Amino acid sequence: MPSIAQSPEIGEPLDPLPREFAALMRPEIPGLIKEIGVEIERAYPVYAHLFNGPHSDAIRQGVEQALAAFVDRVDHPGTKSALRDELLRQFGRVEAYEGRDLDTLLGAYRLGARIALRRAKSIGRTYNLSPTLILAFADALFAYVDELESLSREGYSSVQARAVSDLTALRRKLLHLIVAGPPLPRATIAELCQEASWELPAECTVVVLRPPATGVLQARLDRDVLADPGLPHPHLLVPGPLTGARRAMLDAALSGTPAVLGLTVPTAQATHSLRWSRRVLQLIDEGVVADAPVVRCEDHLTTLWLLSDPALVDQLARRELAPLDGLSGTRRERLIETLRVHVSTRAPAEQVGELLGVHAQTVRYRLRNLDNHFGDRLLDPDRRFALEAALRSLHLHGRKPAP
């Protein structure tokens, strides 16, 4: 337990808070993020679609960075956070793009600060901290909120400063609104399209870029491509499918920036294309999908489906592999791997043996064992399909099925 909770003399803030206080605050961050999200959605319903839309990860990252940077500063005074600064400026830019008054965002910041102060008071009671320390925390916290507000004002002002006739700003706003979901009324989109001199396509293709995307040159993009490469999670929207000419244009504009090419979908469903493409990028980071300068989402639809709900896959695997629960670990794993190759290839024992690196006779022996354990289950098309889906999902993620 940190020394701050043990000393009866503790409470006089040092510069302005004792560094030990950070050790008490840091474990509270995950729960605080959830509580702040719930309270802000309740107080400001306008943010509900952002917290649950395609930008939800960036928003949560921004909140986490803001809280963690405050704790880091208590632990190590003078600590800077370039990522936090950029995310807070982006919050301000989003407010401007969506046409909201900045007071709404600033009110959300102050609400978050009040929730954090409430949590600090609870910590104070738990560890018998002095009122002086909690007051010092409150002063430091609200001074910190002023700093966050200043950063968001910078982002907000940077958008507002552009003239309404600035097509780049209008098209960035249009991009944000199209992919945000749920779809805006067609009349609203049509009006924005007219202002931005942009024709709303029947279909579009979203391209997700790996940040930072500073190498993407706006001048090399076709004039009708919507883009904002400066976002924390940058992406482009290309009208229509990716023809050969479009691919050549993208290759030149990307300048080596890694990208995931999304599916071509009706423009009203652009948010789904964005979500799937970002998931592929995440699977690349996890080592599930092979990395490459350009990856097509279309090539990994089955993987996306099978890994859409890992917890549900675990439950499915536990049910379908229950007949093997009584076996020892090594024997069970060998039978499961043989079963996976057998049900997915429908190949004869000789070919299964080649894939597993064992003799065909060994495969036949294992298949007889599997027949004894599963009985008619392997003949039932529905059960066989469920079994194959579970085994493929576990294999993709490199997880061993739990007994």
Summary of the structure (lengths in Angstrom):
residues: 403
radius of gyration: 26.9
end to end distance: 37.3
largest distance: 77.5
contacts: 1199
relative contact order: 0.07
helix: 67%
strand: 6%
